Amino acid sequence: MTVGKTATVKTAVNEYNTAKAVGSGSLDVFATPMMIALMEQAACECIADSLDPGQTSVGTQINVAHIAASPLGANINAAAIITNIDGRKISFTVFACEGDKEIGSGTHDRFVIDAERFMSKLVK
C-alpha cells in the first residue's frame, strides 16, 4: 500500500441505482448514495491486495459533492487515490466521472481492521 496508488470501478446507471429507486429523490438519475458507494468500492479495491488474511477495511468518513446528474444508461467511473497512510487509517481523494465529465469528488477515510474482532464487538 503506497501513497498515490489508484483503483477505478465502473457501473452503468440503471433502474436500480437511480435517486427514485433508492429513495434519495424523485428522478431517474444516478443517485448520490450510489455514487458514494461506488467511490467507497474504488477505495476498497485500492487496498484489497495489501490486506492480510482476516483483515478488511471500514469507511469512517466521506465528504463529497455530487455536482452533475447522470441519466439512465450513462456509464460511470469512480476512482480512489491514496493520499495518506497513518497507521491503520488510509485517506483517499475520490471522484466519479461520466465519460470525461466529472460528476462528483471529495475525500474518504478508511480504517484497516481485523474482521472477526470487529464483528465480535458489535452490540447484540
Buried (B, 14 or more C-beta within 10 A) or exposed (E): EEEEBEBBBBBEBBEEBBBEBBEBBEEBBBBBBBBBBBBBBBBBBBBEEBBEEEBBBEBEEBEBEBEBBBEEEBEBBBBBBBBEBEEEBBBBBBBBBBEEEEBBBBBBBBBBBEBEEEEEEEEE
